[in-house]
Structure formats: structure tokens, C-alpha cells
């Protein structure tokens, strides 16, 4: 079944069963879902009955944790099933109702269990250590409890914690105000597209316009967006400043050295991971400058502007890759990971893991999701092109990470942290890219793939590190008592763009307002994890491609680790130590090799 043959989107029941996921593997029927839903709701009072008694004995604490985990496991299954059914067809009113019920139960369960962590933290540390040693069954909770003890120095008294919890709603105000302004109120006007038709500029269309072959379209879209942000600069600076201030406030109240320390402490990530990342990328900025010079040359421009950074430098390449061909190519590309990995991949292909094609009402985009105790699932809206093949490889990377983790870990440690979440997906993409480059004979296709790969380095490594550095600078300014006015924010952002992109790029005045449209800045010190994850994955894929069986064994062990240790420690067991510059340097060496190849192909 090729998407090229479809004129109008089919209804859900018109999609062949072989291209639909099997949610019956979660619940055989909606009646089975309803039965577990009602049982779980009835279990909540049993959990609440433990409140106030966790310090009495290790047996009481154990039974509470076991019941909480069992309820959480069922809630995950209920929630996942209901929403994945809705994602098949969002117009289905029955599953709209089911997802509403699942959400309500999830919130109720979260509220019911909210006493557990604060109450555990009131138990003296020595007593907790005794509890951990008290029985074989308690051993599984050792890492969980030790992590709570580690964070105890930053937990306040019960009264103070209650005040902070209430203040937490107020702390969300800057993010909420930004979201309303950015998603609901701001308008970018209209421009003429390539066909001279008036088209409204929207968030969703912005990057598409910047990818246009028509430079007028790129420039007008760029100007339209940033003029609109410029008109709101005072409000946007005030919201971002307030967001940074609340993060600094909570860090200080909880006795952290800085907001950065507070953000990294949750996963026990050393500050050197953040500073090493920025410093190492700084040392390799000449590579990005070389890439910009190459982009300028390939596009034949006298001046390379910021609105020229997204348009492809290899034009008129149309590689059609039907879904069945994509599956086979990915399987060949992932052969270095070993037969066990490939067998699980084939099971995923053939036993109802993947929902492949678009239908009326289906959720857009792609994701990997699932619930503990069942296999993972992948949602696609597959189109026959290179980008969608890489999306399939990416999401199957997530899926197999979840499969291995769920199979090897108890429920409490099965879910892996954000810091490592993109590693497995990016390893798959990197192995696929290396395979494609090695087996592509058409010169234009090879150039297209090289540029595709280089753009991933630019956007996922260099750009996210620039964002991370902006966050570090702005938080440190607030911590020193300085103000984040619109002019200050624009000046900081301009300086970073000049530093990162180099002398071959004209840093347009409009780009100095880009800070105003980045939602991640309202979730402090988050974006650096895209860059660390990408660097780790490239370093790992290079080790795997050497054919070293130890590298593959270490990688599979990583996939099985879940959240059984801190992310940095889990990665170290693969030979990737993110507290050092080496993985980032290794990844950027790959970027340099790609750049050298592309330069050689450029006349």
C-alpha cells in the first residue's frame, strides 16, 4: 500500500489489518479495560490507608510501595490504551470518553499517592537503611530509597514544603502566559508563496517557508515572524525574566548552589557535564563556520543570511522509499547490533507493534509508547520518503529500548530518564545513515544524505548547545541581581549567534528576537540533554561499527538498564563518559568527516 495512490484519506476501517497495531495485546476488549479500570479505582482507598504509618515498620513501607507500584502499573496500562485508541481516530466519541475517564483516574491516583515521598523523607536515614536491609523483598527498592535520601538535604520541613507546593501554581504563571501569547494570541500576517498566493504565516508553516527554494518567500516569512515578536518584546522579556527568577528562587530556597545545580541534581548529573558540553562545542565552532561557508557556496549567495540556513543545499532529489523497502533497509543497517536485536525488530514489524499509515482522524506525527507488561507500540503516518524511513528507524530505536528495559527491570526501574531517552533512537538513525552512505551510488543522493546528516549535527548539537549557553548566561545574570530587559536579551542572543555561526553568516537584526519563540526556555536547563543524547549516540554508533563485540554487548546492557542507576553511570558502562569531552569530540569528528566529504563533492 503506497501513500502515493491515495487521493483522499481512508477511514480507519479501510486500512489493511497488517498495517495497524494490535491494541488487543493490552486489553482483549473494551470490557476488559473497563474491568481493570473499576478494580484500580477500588484499590485507591487501600493505598490511602497507609498514610501516616510508613515509619512504623519495613513491612508496612514495603506493602505500601508494592501497592503503589501495582496501581501505577495498571494506571499506565489504562491511560495508554485509552489514548492510543483515541489516536487511531480522534473523532471517535466513545474513545474520547474513555480517554477522559483514564485522565481523571490518573489524576486521582497521583493525588492519592502524593503522601508517599514526603512521608518517607520524614523517616530518619538510619531507620531507612535498617528497613532496606530488613528483607529480601525490600532490596528492589534500595536504589529508589537511596536516591530519596540523596535529595533529603534539599527537602524542607512539612510546613515549608506545603507553602512551596502552593507557590508552585504561581510559578507556572510565566510559562502559562507565554503559552497563551505564543500559541493563541500572536499573529504573523500573510505573505505570498512560491505561486504568488497569499498564505498566512503560522508556527506550523514557518519552517516549511524557510525551506523554500524561493529566497523571497524565506525572507518574507522570517521578517513576518520576528516583526511580530519584536512588537511584543517587552511582554515577552518580562515573562522570560519571571520564569528565570522563579527557577532561581526555588533553587535558593532548596539550598542549591545555583539554578543549574538544582536542575542537574535531580538525575545526579555533575555540573561538569554541562560546562564540558559548552566548552567542547566552543572548541569545534570552526567546523560549523566551515559548514556555513560551504552552504553559502552551494547556494551561490553573495551573503548568507539567517533565513538561508534551512533551505536544502542539494536540490531536486526525490528518493521514494515504500514502507516495506524501508523495513528491509533498516534491518540491514542494524545488523551490527546482532541477531537477537534483529529478531526483536522483526517481531515488532510483524506482530502488531506499528500503526503505519494515515487515516481520517488519526493523530499526526510519530511516537513510540506502551505500557509495562506488554510490547511497545509505534505510531507513524508513513509517507514514501527518506525522512519517514529515518522516523521509522528512530521510533523503533525507542521501542526496542523500552522492550529491553521492560524485560530486564522491575516496574519501578523500567522507565528510563530523559537524559538517555534519545540515545537508542539516534543510534538507529546513525547506523541507518552510515549504511545508506556506504550503499548509495547515485552522486546526488549521496550529497543529499550527507547534507541531511550534517543538518542533524547543526540543529541537534550546535544549536541546542547555543540554547543551553543562553540559559546559563541568563540564569547567572539573575543570580547576580542583573535585569533581563529586551535589549539585554537581544544583545546576549546576538553575541551567541555571531560566535556560533561565524563571519560567513549575516546575523540579521530580526534573529536577535529568536529567544522569544523558544518554549523550552520556560523549562530551564532541559535542551542540553538533546545535545548530550545525540553526542552519546554518535559515539556509541561509531564504536559499534568497528565490529567490536564488546561494544555491542555493552550497548545491549545499556538498553536493559532502564532507570536502575543514574543516567551518567548507565552510560559509563558503554564506555561513554559524558563528564569528559571525549564523546562530544568523537561525535564532532564524524561531523568533520561528513563536511570534508561534502567539500570534496562541491566544485
C-alpha positions in Angstrom: 0.0 0.0 0.0 1.6 3.3 -1.1 0.5 6.7 0.1 1.1 7.9 -3.5 -2.0 6.1 -4.6 -4.3 7.7 -2.0 -6.2 10.8 -3.1 -8.4 11.2 -0.1 -7.6 9.9 3.4 -9.2 6.5 4.0 -11.4 5.8 7.0 -9.8 3.7 9.8 -11.7 0.5 8.7 -10.3 0.8 5.2 -6.7 0.4 6.4 -5.4 -3.2 6.0 -5.0 -5.0 9.3 -1.3 -5.8 8.6 -0.6 -2.1 8.8 -2.4 -1.5 12.0 -1.2 -2.0 15.6 -2.8 -4.6 17.8 -4.0 -2.9 21.0 -5.8 -6.1 21.9 -2.4 -7.1 23.2 -3.0 -4.6 26.0 -6.7 -5.4 26.6 -8.5 -8.1 24.6 -11.6 -5.9 24.6 -13.1 -2.6 25.9 -14.9 -4.7 28.5 -11.5 -6.0 29.9 -10.4 -2.3 30.0 -13.5 -1.4 32.0 -13.0 -4.2 34.4 -9.4 -3.2 35.3 -10.4 0.4 35.4 -13.0 -0.3 38.1 -10.7 -2.6 40.1 -8.0 0.0 40.1 -10.4 2.8 41.3 -11.5 0.5 44.1 -7.8 0.0 45.2 -7.1 3.7 45.8 -8.6 3.8 49.3 -6.4 0.8 50.3 -3.4 2.9 49.3 -4.6 6.0 51.2 -5.0 3.8 54.3 -1.2 3.7 54.6 -1.0 7.4 55.2 0.8 8.2 58.5 2.1 4.7 59.0 5.2 4.3 56.8 7.7 4.8 59.6 6.2 2.1 61.8 8.0 -0.9 60.1 9.8 -2.0 57.0 6.9 -4.4 56.3 4.4 -1.5 56.2 6.6 0.6 54.0 7.1 -2.5 51.7 3.4 -3.2 51.4 2.7 0.5 50.6 5.4 0.7 47.9 4.2 -2.6 46.3 0.6 -1.5 46.2 1.6 1.9 44.8 3.6 0.3 42.1 0.8 -2.1 41.2 -1.7 0.7 41.0 0.7 2.8 38.9 1.3 -0.1 36.5 -2.4 -0.5 36.0 -2.9 3.2 35.6 -0.2 3.3 32.9 -1.9 0.4 31.0 -5.4 2.1 31.3 -4.1 5.5 30.2 -2.0 4.2 27.3 -4.8 2.0 25.9 -7.4 4.7 26.1 -5.3 7.4 24.5 -3.9 5.1 21.8 -7.4 4.1 20.9 -8.3 7.8 20.6 -5.2 8.4 18.5 -6.4 5.9 15.9 -9.3 8.3 15.2 -9.8 11.4 17.3 -13.4 11.8 16.1 -14.5 8.6 17.8 -16.7 9.9 20.7 -16.5 6.6 22.6 -12.8 6.7 22.9 -12.9 10.5 23.7 -15.0 9.5 26.7 -12.6 6.6 27.6 -9.6 8.9 27.5 -11.3 11.4 29.7 -12.0 8.7 32.2 -8.4 7.5 32.1 -7.1 11.0 32.7 -9.4 11.5 35.6 -8.4 8.2 37.2 -4.7 9.0 36.6 -5.0 12.4 38.4 -6.9 10.9 41.3 -4.3 8.1 41.7 -1.5 10.7 41.6 -3.2 12.7 44.3 -3.8 9.6 46.4 -0.1 8.6 46.3 1.3 12.1 46.8 1.9 11.4 50.5 4.4 8.7 50.0 7.6 10.5 49.2 7.2 13.3 51.8 6.4 10.7 54.4 9.4 8.6 53.5 11.6 11.6 53.9 10.5 12.2 57.5 11.8 8.7 58.4 15.4 9.0 59.9 18.1 8.0 57.4 19.4 5.3 59.8 16.0 3.8 60.1 15.6 3.7 56.3 18.9 1.9 56.0 17.7 -0.7 58.5 14.4 -1.1 56.6 16.3 -1.7 53.3 18.3 -4.5 54.9 15.3 -6.0 56.7 14.0 -8.3 54.0 14.9 -9.7 50.6 11.7 -8.1 49.1 12.9 -4.6 50.2 16.2 -5.0 48.2 14.5 -4.0 45.0 13.7 -0.5 46.5 17.3 0.2 47.5 18.2 2.5 44.7 14.9 4.3 44.9 15.2 4.9 48.6 18.9 5.8 48.4 18.0 8.4 45.7 15.4 9.9 48.0 18.0 10.1 50.8 20.4 11.8 48.4 17.9 14.6 47.9 16.9 14.9 51.5 19.3 17.9 52.1 17.1 19.9 49.7 13.8 18.9 51.2 12.3 21.4 53.7 10.0 20.9 56.7 6.5 19.7 56.0 5.0 23.2 56.5 7.6 24.8 54.2 7.0 22.1 51.6 3.3 22.8 51.7 4.0 26.5 51.1 6.3 25.7 48.2 3.7 23.4 46.7 1.1 26.1 46.8 3.6 28.6 45.3 4.3 26.0 42.5 1.0 27.0 40.8 2.1 30.7 40.8 5.5 29.7 39.5 3.8 28.3 36.4 2.3 31.7 35.5 5.2 32.9 33.2 5.0 29.6 31.2 1.2 29.8 31.0 1.3 33.5 29.9 3.9 32.8 27.3 1.9 29.8 26.0 -1.2 31.9 25.7 0.6 34.7 23.9 2.6 32.4 21.7 0.0 29.8 20.8 -3.2 31.7 20.9 -2.7 35.5 20.6 0.3 36.2 18.4 -0.3 36.6 14.6 2.3 36.7 11.9 0.3 38.1 9.0 0.4 36.8 5.4 3.0 36.5 2.7 2.9 35.5 -1.0 4.1 31.9 -1.5 6.0 30.5 -4.5 2.8 30.5 -6.6 2.1 34.2 -5.7 -0.8 33.2 -3.5 -1.5 35.0 -0.2 -0.9 32.5 2.7 -1.0 33.1 6.4 2.3 32.5 8.2 1.8 30.2 11.2 4.0 28.3 13.6 3.5 25.1 11.7 4.3 26.7 8.3 7.3 28.8 9.4 10.0 26.1 8.8 8.3 25.0 5.6 8.6 28.6 4.3 12.3 28.7 5.5 12.9 25.5 3.4 11.5 27.2 0.3 13.7 27.3 -2.8 12.4 30.9 -3.3 14.5 33.3 -1.3 11.8 36.0 -1.3 9.5 33.5 0.5 12.1 32.7 3.1 13.0 36.3 3.7 9.3 37.5 4.0 8.4 34.6 6.3 11.4 35.4 8.5 10.6 39.1 8.6 6.9 38.4 9.3 7.6 36.2 12.3 10.2 38.2 14.0 8.5 41.6 13.4 5.5 40.1 15.4 7.8 39.1 18.2 9.5 42.4 18.2 6.1 44.1 18.7 5.7 42.1 21.9 9.3 42.3 23.1 8.6 44.0 26.4 5.9 41.5 27.5 8.0 38.5 26.3 11.1 39.8 28.1 9.0 40.2 31.3 7.6 36.6 31.1 11.0 35.0 30.4 12.6 37.1 33.2 9.9 36.0 35.6 10.4 32.4 34.6 14.1 32.5 35.2 13.5 34.3 38.6 11.2 31.6 39.8 13.7 28.9 39.0 16.4 30.8 40.8 14.0 31.4 43.8 13.2 27.7 44.2 16.9 26.7 43.8 17.9 29.1 46.6 15.1 28.1 48.9 16.1 24.5 48.5 19.7 25.3 49.3 21.2 24.6 45.9 24.3 26.4 44.8 22.5 27.7 41.6 19.5 27.0 39.4 21.8 24.9 37.1 22.8 22.8 40.1 19.2 22.3 41.1 18.2 21.2 37.6 21.1 18.7 37.2 20.8 17.4 40.8 17.6 15.5 40.1 19.4 13.0 37.9 22.6 13.2 39.9 24.3 14.8 36.9 27.6 16.6 37.6 27.9 20.3 36.6 30.9 19.4 34.6 28.6 17.6 32.1 27.0 21.0 31.2 30.2 23.0 31.2 32.2 20.4 29.2 29.5 20.3 26.6 29.6 24.1 26.0 33.4 24.2 26.2 33.9 21.3 23.8 31.5 22.8 21.2 33.2 26.1 21.5 36.5 24.4 20.6 34.8 22.9 17.5 33.0 26.1 16.3 35.4 26.3 13.3 33.7 23.2 11.9 30.3 25.0 12.0 31.9 28.0 10.4 33.3 25.8 7.6 29.8 24.3 7.1 28.3 27.8 6.8 31.0 28.7 4.2 30.1 25.5 2.3 26.3 26.3 2.5 27.0 29.8 1.1 29.0 28.4 -1.8 26.5 25.7 -2.6 23.6 28.1 -2.6 25.6 30.6 -4.8 24.9 33.5 -2.5 27.0 36.7 -2.0 25.6 36.9 1.5 24.3 34.0 3.6 21.5 35.3 5.9 19.9 33.5 8.9 16.8 32.8 6.7 19.0 30.8 4.3 20.0 28.2 6.9 17.1 25.8 6.4 16.8 25.5 2.7 18.3 22.3 1.3 21.7 22.8 -0.4 21.1 19.8 -2.5 18.1 20.4 -4.7 15.8 18.2 -6.8 16.4 14.9 -5.1 13.3 12.7 -4.8 14.0 9.3 -3.2 10.9 7.2 -3.0 11.1 4.5 -0.2 7.9 2.5 0.3 7.3 1.2 3.8 8.2 -2.5 3.0 11.5 -1.3 1.5 12.2 0.9 4.5 11.8 -2.1 6.8 14.3 -4.2 4.9 16.8 -1.4 4.6 16.6 -0.6 8.3 17.1 -4.3 9.2 20.2 -4.5 7.0 21.5 -1.3 8.6 21.0 -2.5 12.1 22.8 -5.9 11.5 25.8 -4.8 13.5 23.6 -4.9 16.7 23.4 -8.7 16.4 20.8 -11.3 15.7 18.9 -11.0 19.0 18.3 -7.3 18.3 17.2 -8.1 14.7 14.8 -10.9 15.9 13.0 -8.4 18.2 13.0 -5.8 15.4 11.3 -8.4 13.1 8.8 -9.3 15.8 8.0 -5.6 16.0 7.5 -5.4 12.3 5.3 -8.5 12.1 3.3 -8.8 15.3 1.2 -5.6 15.6 3.6 -3.1 17.1 3.3 -0.5 14.3 0.4 1.6 13.1 1.7 2.6 9.7 -0.5 4.8 7.5 -2.5 8.0 7.9 -6.3 7.7 8.1 -9.1 10.2 8.8 -8.9 11.5 12.4 -5.6 9.8 13.2 -3.1 11.7 15.4 -0.4 13.5 13.4 3.3 12.9 13.8 5.0 9.8 15.2 5.8 8.3 18.6 6.8 5.2 20.5 4.7 4.4 23.5 3.4 1.5 25.5 2.7 0.1 28.9 4.8 -2.2 31.2 3.9 -5.8 30.7 3.0 -5.5 27.0 5.2 -4.9 24.0 5.9 -1.3 22.9 4.0 0.4 20.1 4.9 2.8 17.3 2.6 5.3 15.7 3.5 6.6 12.2 1.9 8.5 9.4 4.2 7.0 6.8 5.0 8.7 3.5 7.3 7.1 1.0 10.4 9.2 1.5 13.8 9.3 3.3 12.6 11.3 6.2 9.9 8.8 7.0 12.3 5.9 6.8 14.5 7.6 9.4 11.4 8.3 11.5 10.7 4.5 11.5 14.3 3.7 12.5 14.1 6.4 15.2 10.8 5.2 16.8 11.9 1.5 16.6 15.0 2.5 18.5 12.8 3.9 21.3 10.6 0.8 21.1 13.4 -1.7 21.4 14.9 0.4 24.3 11.6 0.0 26.1 11.3 -3.7 25.2 14.8 -4.5 26.6 14.2 -2.3 29.7 10.8 -3.7 30.5 12.1 -7.3 30.1 15.1 -6.8 32.3 13.8 -4.4 35.0 11.1 -4.4 37.7 8.4 -1.9 37.1 9.9 0.7 39.4 13.1 1.0 37.3 11.7 0.2 33.8 11.2 3.8 32.6 14.4 5.5 31.5 15.3 9.1 32.1 15.2 12.0 29.5 19.0 12.2 29.6 19.3 8.8 27.9 15.9 8.7 26.1 17.2 9.8 22.7 20.3 7.6 22.7 18.8 4.4 21.3 16.7 6.2 18.7 19.7 8.2 17.5 22.0 5.1 17.4 19.4 3.6 15.0 19.4 6.7 12.8 23.2 6.9 12.8 23.6 3.2 11.8 21.0 3.7 9.0 22.7 6.8 7.8 26.1 5.1 7.7 24.6 2.1 5.8 22.9 4.4 3.3 26.1 6.4 2.6 28.0 3.2 2.1 25.5 1.7 -0.3 24.3 4.8 -2.3 25.9 5.0 -5.7 24.0 8.0 -7.2 26.1 11.2 -6.5 23.1 13.4 -5.9 21.6 11.0 -3.4 24.9 10.8 -1.5 25.1 14.6 -1.4 21.5 14.7 -0.2 22.3 12.2 2.6 25.5 14.0 3.7 23.6 17.3 4.0 20.7 15.6 5.9 23.3 14.2 8.4 25.1 17.5 8.7 21.9 19.3 9.4 21.2 16.9 12.3 24.6 17.9 13.8 23.8 21.6 13.3 20.3 21.6 14.8 20.6 18.9 17.5 24.2 19.5 18.7 25.4 23.0 17.9 22.0 24.8 18.1 20.8 23.1 21.3 24.2 23.9 22.9 23.8 27.6 21.9 20.4 27.5 23.6 21.9 25.8 26.7 24.6 28.6 26.9 21.9 31.3 26.6 20.1 29.7 29.5 23.3 29.5 31.6 24.1 33.2 30.9 20.5 34.5 31.7 20.2 32.5 34.9 23.6 33.7 36.1 22.6 37.3 35.4 19.5 37.0 37.6 21.6 35.2 40.3 23.9 38.3 40.3 21.0 40.7 40.6 21.1 41.9 37.0 18.0 42.6 34.8 16.8 40.8 31.7 15.4 43.6 29.7 14.5 43.2 26.0 17.7 44.9 24.9 19.9 42.8 27.2 18.3 39.5 26.0 18.7 40.6 22.4 22.3 41.6 22.9 23.2 38.2 24.6 21.4 36.3 21.8 23.1 38.3 19.0 26.5 37.7 20.5 25.9 34.0 20.7 24.8 33.8 17.1 27.8 35.8 16.0 30.1 33.4 17.9 28.4 30.2 16.8 27.8 30.9 13.1 30.9 32.9 12.2 31.8 35.5 9.7 30.2 33.9 6.6 26.7 34.4 8.0 24.9 37.8 8.2 23.4 37.9 11.7 20.2 39.7 10.8 18.7 42.0 13.4 15.5 40.0 13.4 17.2 36.9 14.7 18.0 38.6 18.0 14.4 38.1 18.9 14.5 34.3 18.4 14.8 33.8 22.2 11.2 35.0 22.4 9.8 32.0 20.5 11.6 29.1 22.2 9.1 27.3 24.5 11.9 25.2 26.1 13.3 28.3 27.8 10.4 28.0 30.2 11.6 24.6 31.3 15.0 25.5 32.5 18.2 23.6 31.5 16.3 20.9 29.5 17.6 21.4 26.0 21.2 20.4 26.8 20.0 16.8 27.0 19.3 16.8 23.3 23.0 17.5 22.6 24.3 15.1 25.2 22.0 12.3 24.0 23.0 13.0 20.4 26.7 13.0 21.2 26.4 9.8 23.2 24.5 8.1 20.4 27.0 9.1 17.6 30.0 8.0 19.8 28.2 4.7 20.5 27.3 4.0 16.9 30.9 4.6 15.8 32.1 2.1 18.4 29.5 -0.5 17.2 30.5 0.0 13.6 34.1 -1.0 14.4 32.8 -4.6 14.8 33.9 -4.8 18.4 31.5 -7.4 20.0 32.2 -5.9 23.4 30.7 -2.6 22.2 27.5 -4.4 21.1 27.3 -6.3 24.4 27.8 -3.0 26.4 25.1 -1.3 24.3 22.5 -4.1 24.8 23.3 -3.9 28.6 22.6 -0.2 28.4 19.2 -0.9 26.7 18.4 -3.2 29.6 19.3 -0.8 32.3 16.2 1.4 32.4 16.4 3.6 35.5 18.2 1.2 37.7 21.1 3.6 38.1 21.7 7.3 37.4 21.9 8.1 33.6 25.6 9.2 33.7 26.5 5.9 35.4 24.5 3.8 33.0 26.2 5.4 30.0 29.6 4.9 31.5 29.1 1.2 31.3 29.1 1.6 27.5 32.4 3.3 27.6 30.8 6.8 27.1 31.6 9.1 29.9 29.7 12.4 29.5 31.7 14.0 32.3 34.6 14.2 29.8 34.8 16.0 26.4 35.6 12.7 24.6 32.1 11.6 23.5 31.4 15.1 22.1 34.8 15.2 20.4 34.1 11.8 18.9 30.8 12.9 17.6 32.1 16.1 16.1 34.9 14.1 14.4 32.1 12.4 12.5 30.7 15.9 11.6 34.2 16.9 10.3 34.4 13.8 8.1 31.0 14.5 6.6 32.0 18.1 6.0 35.2 17.0 4.3 33.3 14.6 2.0 30.8 17.3 1.0 33.5 19.9 0.4 35.3 17.4 -1.9 32.0 16.9 -3.9 31.5 20.7 -4.2 33.1 22.2 -7.3 
